[in-house]
Amino acid sequence: ADPVRIARVLPGVAAAGDQAPSSYHVRGGSFDENLVYIEGVEVQAPLMLRNGLGETMSLVNGDLVGDLAFHAGVLPAHLGDALSSVIDVHYRRPDSLEIALRGGATQQAATLSARAGRLSWIAGVRRADLGRLARDLQTSGDVAPEYGDVQALVLWRGEKIDGHLFGVSARSGLVLQPSFRQLRDDCIDFRPDRGAKIKCGFIGDALGVENFEYDTDLVGVQLTTPFLRWRLRWQGSAVKREEREDTDLSFFADWASGSPVEAPVSDWLETRQIVDGKLDQSRLETAISLLPDHSDTWELGVGLRQTDLDANRLVADTLWLDGRQLPATAGEAEVDRRLLNRWSYMRINWQPGAFIGGWEARALHVDAS
């Protein structure tokens, strides 16, 4: 199962739909107030030019997970700027050579892990074709939501420096080519004035294509080394995300034979939607923290994040009634921004006798949201 989807069954969590795994709300918050971390790298939920099946699976590979924590309400100070929830994921630390293969009608995966001296690593490959899950849609034709990714984690334990390197490359997409759409089920309408039941409803068909692609590439690095009487930890990450949409769909509708409407406003109609959009987002992040040499009783950290966002989207809708074109509606949006956010945090833990206590604080400057 997709570990992110598991969060939907927890108390206080409501699913916003059964399509995208990141579409859930925690205690009434919006979906973008939920953070997901994998090995210390924040994996943002897709911005999604248009919600749908474009995000078929989350980046969390369940075959690699060693530890997963779900925080809601009270969030650790070092885990980012959100108010609803955080999913913090750490992958397994292998001790020996392991090879695992998993296959099914909709998903296939392979995992390979090994350890040699101070070096250990784990890698996974996944592929999913979720077209079978979309067969209950009210559209027939070619529906192909697909997903694939490659992930790897490399760990090194040295005499002076410990470090790990984490990387992901993922591709997700949806292609929809409808051949028929049931605009309304046939129904039975009782007419007292005629003393009979007659059929009512619409018939319709469709043509065109809807194409949506969503790509993610990220890399994270973490180094820990002794510093005087403490430990100094540096971590950095780079995330590149891209979304593309190319849609040109037309739907046709006509009254079904035997419709109770004797003189409809329109005998037939046609609607056409054209969408052309692209979104590019790149994010660079660096942070430094200081901890005691042999314990985790306290931690101080500062960080910096730069986000570049470049997006454009064009939408045009046209409607014809009995061959007469109504005024078309069109809209275009462009975004070109560079955001710079800064933060600092402090964590203190203590254990007086049988009790365990903790105190955390986070201060941040948000350039824009």
Protein Blocks (a to p, Z undefined) as FASTA:
>chain_A
ZZklmmmmpghiacfbjkbfklcceehiafklcccdeehiacdddfklbgcjklmbcfbd
fklpmbdcddehiacfklojafkbccdddddddfbdcddddddfkbccddddddehjbcc
ddddddddfklmmmmpcbecjddddddddddddddddfkbccdddddddddddddddfbd
cfbacdddddfknopacdeddddddedddddddddddddddddddehjbccddddddddd
dddddddddddddddehiablbgfbfbdcddddddddddddddddddddddfkbcfbccd
dddddddddddddddddddeehiacdddddddddddddddddddddddddehjbccdddd
dddddfbZZ
